[in-house]
Amino acid sequence: MQILKTDKEFLETSGQKQEPVVEGIQPDLFGTSLKILFLDSLRSQGKYKYSRYKGLPLRYAGGKSLGVGYILEQLPNGLERLASPFMGGGAVEIASAKELGMQVLAYDVFDVLVNYWQVQLSSGNELADRLKDWTPTKAQYAEIKSRLKAHWMNETLIADPIELAAHYWFNHNLSYGPGFLGWMSKIYESPEKYIRAVKAVRNFRCPTLSVHTGSFEETITRHLNDFLYCDPPYYLDEGKMFRGIYPQRNFPVHHKGFKHELLRDLLHNHKNGFVLSYNDCATIREWYADFQVIEVQWQYTLGQGETRIGKNRIENGTGHVKQSHELLIVKEG
Ligand SMILES: C[S@@+](CC[C@H](N)C(=O)[O-])C[C@H]1O[C@@H](n2cnc3c(N)ncnc32)[C@H](O)[C@@H]1O
């Protein structure tokens, strides 16, 4: 990590408030400095303030690897413990645990994804050993997908957690989108790319992160006194801009019918603070008007269920790169 500025200089130029040092009280300098140094290391020289957080073992649709800098900026300085009800690919959760040393308790409703994370965190070597026996070809992909589909349909279960995690990772990471039970992307047919990705699975370590299965109504209630990071599925009902994508566009059973109103009510009653990321739309702005609402924009290339991509790209001439218009809604802890 390259140290570009002193803490004081960074705080002055970044517009962040400096904690007053009160005599006799020890401010949490260690946690605060870790955050400042990490954000400094993510700073981009280009148009956007922060660059992508690298080193995640799983690609994920709607993943926040490009948003990590903006989101971690909003977490309280010196925060030691974070709860996250919507893990997905876990960009913010992993950065908070690995880079800021937090204990992170994460959840997701999708049990096959959670099994992958549990295996990744406890047995990355064994998982990589299993993956290295496979090759990134269309034929191999079809075979894995058909076994995973039989598991999903409850026809033939894959009982061994490592075997199930390997099937999930292979099918998902090599797919277009990416999406669960999706289609193989040409880009991921490269053997060199495959070897590198399996190495990332093998070398990944994140001892202060835990991931469990659970739906938000139960997990938010369980963590009433914790600071939360919430990245729910996009709100779909306005303007027909987005379609459901979790776990897959053709069967978005974890997205369509998501109880956004219930999440709103739980967050309004939450005892500690939170950072919530959402797509920018009138309903969400109205529901969360009592909190700080920050508009953020970063570049991203992975699918977010947008239905107007073709038209947008033609009109804006933006090629394959889309702008993400997101809101960060913040309640201080
Ligand atoms: C926007 S994604 C999170 C992406 C993540 N922040 C990342 O960087 O990859 C939303 C996640 O919410 C999960 N989800 C959907 N409904 C849920 C529910 N009722 N309770 C908990 N998780 C849910 C989905 O499975 C999906 O993984």
The ligand as a MOL file (V3000), in Angstrom:
LIG
                    3D

  0  0  0     0  0            999 V3000
M  V30 BEGIN CTAB
M  V30 COUNTS 27 29 0 0 0
M  V30 BEGIN ATOM
M  V30 1 C -27.2570 -6.4710 -5.0390 0
M  V30 2 S -26.9000 -8.1300 -4.5460 0 CHG=1
M  V30 3 C -25.5680 -7.8690 -3.4270 0
M  V30 4 C -24.2790 -7.6380 -4.1960 0
M  V30 5 C -23.0540 -7.4870 -3.3110 0
M  V30 6 N -23.0890 -6.2490 -2.5720 0
M  V30 7 C -21.7610 -7.5550 -4.1210 0
M  V30 8 O -20.8980 -6.6520 -4.0440 0
M  V30 9 O -21.5750 -8.5280 -4.8640 0 CHG=-1
M  V30 10 C -28.3080 -8.5310 -3.6040 0
M  V30 11 C -28.2720 -9.9000 -2.9210 0
M  V30 12 O -29.4660 -10.0000 -2.1060 0
M  V30 13 C -29.8340 -11.3670 -2.0210 0
M  V30 14 N -31.2410 -11.4340 -1.5710 0
M  V30 15 C -32.3890 -11.3250 -2.2920 0
M  V30 16 N -33.4670 -11.4110 -1.4780 0
M  V30 17 C -32.9920 -11.5440 -0.2140 0
M  V30 18 C -33.6100 -11.6580 1.0980 0
M  V30 19 N -34.9220 -11.6590 1.2230 0
M  V30 20 N -32.8050 -11.7570 2.1780 0
M  V30 21 C -31.4550 -11.7860 2.0470 0
M  V30 22 N -30.8140 -11.7120 0.8480 0
M  V30 23 C -31.5670 -11.5720 -0.2650 0
M  V30 24 C -29.5830 -11.9010 -3.4260 0
M  V30 25 O -29.4090 -13.2990 -3.3970 0
M  V30 26 C -28.3050 -11.1180 -3.8420 0
M  V30 27 O -27.1730 -11.9140 -3.5980 0
M  V30 END ATOM
M  V30 BEGIN BOND
M  V30 1 1 1 2
M  V30 2 1 2 3
M  V30 3 1 2 10
M  V30 4 1 3 4
M  V30 5 1 4 5
M  V30 6 1 5 6
M  V30 7 1 5 7
M  V30 8 2 7 8
M  V30 9 1 7 9
M  V30 10 1 10 11
M  V30 11 1 11 12
M  V30 12 1 11 26
M  V30 13 1 12 13
M  V30 14 1 13 14
M  V30 15 1 13 24
M  V30 16 1 14 15
M  V30 17 1 14 23
M  V30 18 2 15 16
M  V30 19 1 16 17
M  V30 20 1 17 18
M  V30 21 2 17 23
M  V30 22 1 18 19
M  V30 23 2 18 20
M  V30 24 1 20 21
M  V30 25 2 21 22
M  V30 26 1 22 23
M  V30 27 1 24 25
M  V30 28 1 24 26
M  V30 29 1 26 27
M  V30 END BOND
M  V30 END CTAB
M  END
